[in-house]
């Protein structure tokens, strides 16, 4: 999915460097490498999630290449977003804001509040503790911030076989903002209540975030920029959807387990299988409805009810 060349986006929406500060009482939720290193799931209601982040990432020093906090420069048009990955994150977040501001309230009665979004390299201090790039993209409920080191997108391609197309990258951003939607709706804590297993709350939380990414994709090329009267994004192609499904598949628990240990153990799942992640993304994409993302009521996570109709 590419942005319209002349599209323009709110400057300064995404910040770089810095951090949320302190150690919070809520664990970060990862949709990308967070799943790859089994980050998500510890002490949502107590303890020290910062120590877990440190164990997984191997460091708690802020050694990123960004000095202090700032905003992205030279990210003014859709052409910039199509050419530069950092700008693509900025424009994707702006698109997500536009979609969720128009859809969340009417569909759920809860007004959308924009999350903060930060790009970093190396490591960063957050409201959920210190983290390095090794944990991949993640969302911290304690400071309502999504964090990205965009080098992760190349890791998806090199290590996990994702196609690496634009919508594959945008899917990752949309998934993390999906966790923010869960935070607003009061569902994000269900991961800790049932933290592991094929039918666990943790898996249902992650699959729901995949579905919310699909809801965004459904509306992203339709909802118009109020300043120009045109959508920010070009219409989705079959290749775009294949890119998103490729990214979703590459971070499935079964695929990661098979690659790392040669066997699949559903009792250890925290994010869902490759097939499930693709199916729930499609459930959101085909319907555009938040209600199609109710993973918590689904009896069969392999077959979202919205796709059975």
DAPETA-V722887 format. One line per field, one symbol per residue. ss: DSSP state (H for helix, E for strand, C for the rest). phi: phi as a letter, one per 30 degrees, with the letter a starting at -180 (. if undefined). Layout:
ss: ???
phi: ???
This chain:
ss: CCECCCCECCCCCCEECCCCCCECCCCEEECCHHHHCCCCCCCCCCCCHHHHHHHHHCCCCCCCCCCCCEECCCCCEHHHHHHCHHHHHHHHHHHHHHHHHHHHHHHHCCCCCCCEEEECCCEEEECEEEEEHHHCCEEECCCCEEEECCCHHHHHHHHHCCCCCHHHHHHHHHHHHHHHHHHHHCCCCHHHHCCCCCCCHHHHHHHHHHHHHHHHHHHHCCCECCCCCCECECCCCHHHHHHHHHHHHHCCHHHHHHHHHCCCCHHHCCCCCHHHHHHHHHHHHHHCCHHHHCCCCCCCCCCCHHHHC
phi: .cddecdbbedidccbiildiicccbddccccdeddchddjahdclibddddedddciabddcdddcicabdchbcbdddddcbdddddeddddddedddddcddedbicddcdddbbcbbjaacbdcjdbcdddidaccddchbccbcddedddeddcbiddideddddeddddddeddeddddicddddddbdakdcdddddddddddddddeedecdccdcdddcibddcdedcededdddddddddcdedddddddbibcbedcdbbjdeddddddedddddciceddcdddcddbddbeedddd
